[in-house]
Amino acid sequence: MSASAAPTAEYQASDPVQDGRAFRSALGQYGTGVAVITTLSGGVPVGMTVNSFAAVSLDPPLILWSVQNASGRAAAFIGAEHFAVNVLSAEQLDVSRIVASPDAGTDSFSQIAWTEGLGGAPLIDGAIARFECRAHDVLPGGDHQILLGRVEQCTVREGEPLLFVQGGYATHESFSASRVEAGTVTAATDASAASDPAPFVRLVTAVNHRLSRNFDEHRGRFGLSVASSRVLKRLSAGPLTVEDLVASAFLETQAIEDALSQLTEADLVEGDGPTFRQTLTGRAVREQVAENARHFNDATLAGLPEADVAAAYRVLRALAHQPLQFHNTKEKAQ
């Protein structure tokens, strides 16, 4: 494209100081991996889910991540001598959510399989990379502190990464719809089934993201993003807090807050402090979106054998109600 050619899409300029939401939205366009940072504080394991992890130097081996000053867990990491960076796999969405929950405490580690690393920092089983670090420096970074760590040991295993982009989780499969064509798994997926410990989970994730992308045009008719659509749907059940929405909408706190702000400005949601609810306009929009979703659902399943559809529903309902089962491998060894 020449320098004089017209842009293919309209850009919206904003002042990041005056419009923090637009700034966060722009930052969200940059997809990252998802990591859980862990340490031992007063003999108690502490963790944070972040997407700010980055490499700094090979010689010496340095990495960095940042923690918000206002975080209740900041002090534990700023004062730690050791911490570990656990890069999550595509199958570890639940691990990310457990640690990211605003109510997460020390009991969250009873729900996650882990072993003890250098300095007692938990190393999470199943992570595709784990960096055991000694604290190197802490630098001020506005409303965050930047923590540099010197890597003393690292481990790696095969696996697809868990990604975070545009306020939501994703996987490599999310951007490879060609691997799932009209209900037929391609040879690439078939070939990986023997070595992949959870091909079914990856397939479900891929289909979910593919259908979600296809449904985007329906959401767009009502000015809804994926995040705002999810939040509006959850509020159909009744008033909820931000914490309730984080636990049920598969979105980070910041994405939930941005969605609530957008929905409030559009008079689709109202709130009186910590609790938010649909307005009458919001309920009407949600009913129209739901009606569109029903038509989309019927069109998607059209042509598939009824017995296969019924079997798929049974499997998915069973998995939706199956309790999570994690174990602490350190305790098990004892």
Buried (B, 14 or more C-beta within 10 A) or exposed (E): EEEEEEEEEEEEEEEEEEBEBBBBBEEBEEEBBBBBBBBBBEEEBBBBBBBBBEEBEEEEBBBBBBBBEEBEBBEBBBEBEBBBBBBBBBBBBEBBBBBBBEEBEEEBBEBBBBBBBBBBBBBBBBBBBBBBBBBBEBEEBEEBBBBBBBBBEBEEEEBBBBBBBBBBBBBBBBBBBEBBEEEEBEEEBEEBEEEBEBBEBBBBBBBBBBBBEEBEEBBEEBEBBBBBBBBBBBBBEEBBBBBBBBBBBBBBBBBBBBBBBBBBEBEBBBBEEEEBBBBEEBBEBBEEBEEBBEEBEEEBBEEEEEEEEEEBEEEEEEEEEEEEEBEBBBEEEE
